[in-house]
Each structure stands twice: as structure tokens, then as C-alpha cells.
Amino acid sequence: MSNRNLSLSELDSAHLLHPITEFRTHEKKGPRIFTGGQGIRLETSDGKTVIDGFSGLFNINIGHGRTEVADAVAEQMRKLAFYPSFYGFSSEPAIKLAERMASLVPDGSDISHFLFTTGGSDANETIFRTARLYHAVLGEPQRMKILSRRWSYHGITRAAGSATTLPVYHVFSPPDPLHIYVAAPYCFRCEFDCVLTDCNYKCIDAVEEAIHKEGAETIAAFVAEPVAGTGGIIPPPPEYFSRLEKLCKSHGILLILDEVITGFGRTGKWFGMEHWNIYPDLMSFAKGITSGYLPLGGMGITRHVYETIRDKSPDKFPFMAGLTYNNHPASCAAALVNIDIIQNEGLVENARETGAYLLECMNQAFGSHPFVADIRGLGMLASIECAQPGTKKPVGGRQMSFTNAVSSLCWEEGLIIRSLWENISLAPPLCTTRTEIDEIVCILQKAVDSITRRFA
Ligand SMILES: Cc1ncc(COP(=O)(O)O)c(C=O)c1O
């Protein structure tokens, strides 16, 4: 039955499903329809302009409205929109992007080979499959388990969703038992109730205990976000990753870094791994690789992992990864221009410098706020964690949490932020200026103050 006489908003409610959206609330409130964007600002169908304080979903690194990307994609599509890359078929943009990625990973990393996916979840699916394959061809097919840390998000498909440890993602869809969860380096909510550095990294000791309990010979890989994003922007304490890297190596466990959020300048370096000079065996990425102009993700593997699979796989046994849209030429063309923009416009440096300014402003605005218990960030990632004064308990209840109320008011005042659990997170585009940061923090501070009066 056709409903074409309905408004766009009514048609949305009538036919379109939205991820991470409650159906009942959506039908009542209707959609927020975006019609355009420029820089850090978006326009809506009802004539409103809002600041994109979260870069979509941590991904619109270059900002909105960069027509160069559209031009490059159109040019590629006119030449060759798509052909699969199975069986050795290839295309110029995919080859060039793989070479570009090899040049972007830090010196010292041996990551040399890349496969492009459609996003972060399928990048992680592929990466777990590859890690298991690596061990299998070396004669250890029983190394199947994947370790991940609490407060982590690695995607929502079967294996990636099982590595995701945020419990809400497992309601009605329990994780695969091959995924083992360990402590996170989340100092504010330390599982061991201790304080850095007195703790001497009990979260790493706990990983070691888990390895012994499970048996190192059953574990394929350990996956971690350099800075946990969805969990609430949680940068790790200084020695965490070097200790983790050493521990994994000593047990023959592959280290996977999920750079889906932290890649492409988000933390003020090209990749999060550069903050601690750690070198994973495999890495996943997505989001900032195209700034969302087209879907793309991927995995990178070291020369050692590549050569092991190449040399030890049974005769005539192909690399059994394969999505129709792997190495998509148009998406790869978008990525190449996006990376040019990040490089030519110094956006990594801007994320580092303006991001430090953002954190400074957040500290100034919220450092002594009664409901703000922790302020964290790295590069263009910043978060405040809210709690009742002197506690770690939530402010507000399930019906209306403090952070959700702040987020709603920010929207009314023209700013998109992310409120998740007790966190209010910001991740503006990497092109954001200091003046724009002032504007963002000013709106957020007014909203927090106003909602504080309501909740106090
Ligand atoms: C760290 C991390 N890994 C993986 C994913 C999954 O990416 P996608 O949503 O593109 O499947 C996300 C998505 O937010 C993420 O933040």
C-alpha cells in the first residue's frame, strides 16, 4: 500500500527502521531529518542549524560538505562503479589505498597488507577469522578464543558483537562463548577499587590470570580499543599498553588494536597506537577513513602474519575472508581524497592542539561542578562522567537521566553531543577551530547548569 501523500516525517515513522532507537518513542517524536552540512554545522528540514559535536558517530573527521570527495567518487563511479576483488580481481583506488595505508602506519609497525570492508563490525569479524587462521596454519587450530575488555565496543555482528562487552548489546542475543572478558583499565571505575599507580596495574595481572585460567594455548588474540570510545572515552593509564603487548607476546597471543574510532587523526596522532609506541599484529579501522562520505572499514596485518598465512596455508586453500563489497573502488576513492584532506590541512595536528584546548575548556567549565566526577580526553575526544556528589552513583533515574536531559537541551540549543550512561561525550570534527570549541563548551555548560538546577 502506498503512503506517498504522507509527509517525509510520517513516512519515516511508517517505514524506516532506525538502529539504537526505541520504536515507541520514535513514533511519538518523529525523526530529525538532516538536509545539508558545512564544516561542523548541519541543517535540518525544519530550518534549524546545529553543531555536530560528535562528528556523526565519531567519524566525520574532515567535517561536512567537502565536495572534493563527492567529485572523486563520481569520477570513479563513471569509470568503474564496482567490481568484486575476489579471485585476484583488483582496482586502482583499492591498490593505491592499500599502499597509502602502509605509508601511514607508524615506523616500527610491520603492518603491510590491508583488506577493506564496509565498516568496523565486519573488519573485526574478518580480523578474528584471520587471527584464528594464523594459528591454525601454524598447527594450533585450538587457539580460538578472543579476549576483550569490559567497557568495550567492537561492533554488533556475531563475532564483533561477542567481543563487545557492554551488556546492553547482549540482551536477547547472548555472546559466543569463545569470547572471554577481562578487566578494563578504567581507573574511575576500577574493578579492584585501587588507585593508579599504587595498584601496579592490577588490570594487567587480571589479564594474566585469565590467560592462565583459560590456557594460553586456547587463545588466538586479545582485542582492545586504544581509547575505549562508546564505553565513555576512556584513555588507558600510561604503561597499560606496553605491559599488555609484552604479556600477549610472551603467550603467543596476537594483539589486535581496534582503531575504528582512534584512527585517522582522532586522538591527535594518525593512529592511537602511536601514543604508546605499541605495534599490534593486526589492526582494524573504519569511520575516519572516509569521514563517512561512503561506508568503508578494514583490517591491516603485519608482514609476518601475511607471510605465515601465505607460506603455511594448505595447497590451493584460499584466504577465506570475503564480502562482496571488500575493496570497493568508489569507497576507496573517497578514502584517498579524505586522507589527502587530513594530510594537506594538518587535521591531525589540529586534533592534537585544538583537542588539548577542548580538554582545558572542559576542565575549566566542569572542574568544580558538583555532578561532574571525572573529566577525560585525548585529541578530539572528550568526556565528562557525571555522578551524585562524592559518589559514583548516577544522577537521575531510568526515566530521565541527567545526561539524557543535558543532551536533549543541547539539541534545542543547537548542539549535538552524545549521552551514554553517565557520560557526556564530545568528538567534534578534526577541523574544529578554537572559536568553535568555545561555542560548543559554552552551549554545553549552559545546558549542564540548567539541568543541574532541575535535578539539584
Ligand atoms: C571501536 C569500534 N569498533 C568497531 C565498531 C563497529 O563499527 P561499525 O559500526 O562501522 O560496524 C565501532 C562502532 O562504533 C567502534 O566504535
The ligand as a Tripos MOL2 file, in Angstrom:
@<TRIPOS>MOLECULE
LIG
   16    16     1     0     0
SMALL
NO_CHARGES

@<TRIPOS>ATOM
      1 C1         35.7950    0.7980   18.3990 C.3       1 LIG1
      2 C2         34.7440    0.3560   17.4360 C.ar      1 LIG1
      3 N1         34.9120   -0.8110   16.7910 N.ar      1 LIG1
      4 C3         34.0120   -1.2590   15.9010 C.ar      1 LIG1
      5 C4         32.8670   -0.5300   15.6360 C.ar      1 LIG1
      6 C5         31.8660   -1.0460   14.6650 C.3       1 LIG1
      7 O1         31.8690   -0.2530   13.5130 O.3       1 LIG1
      8 P1         30.5910   -0.2390   12.5370 P.3       1 LIG1
      9 O2         29.5020    0.4590   13.2920 O.co2     1 LIG1
     10 O3         31.1000    0.5230   11.3610 O.co2     1 LIG1
     11 O4         30.2600   -1.6370   12.2180 O.co2     1 LIG1
     12 C6         32.6600    0.6910   16.2850 C.ar      1 LIG1
     13 C7         31.4440    1.4810   16.0260 C.2       1 LIG1
     14 O5         31.1320    2.4350   16.6780 O.2       1 LIG1
     15 C8         33.6080    1.1380   17.2280 C.ar      1 LIG1
     16 O6         33.4340    2.2760   17.8940 O.3       1 LIG1
@<TRIPOS>BOND
     1     1     2 1
     2     2     3 ar
     3     2    15 ar
     4     3     4 ar
     5     4     5 ar
     6     5     6 1
     7     5    12 ar
     8     6     7 1
     9     7     8 1
    10     8     9 2
    11     8    10 1
    12     8    11 1
    13    12    13 1
    14    12    15 ar
    15    13    14 2
    16    15    16 1
@<TRIPOS>SUBSTRUCTURE
     1 LIG1         1 GROUP 0 **** ****
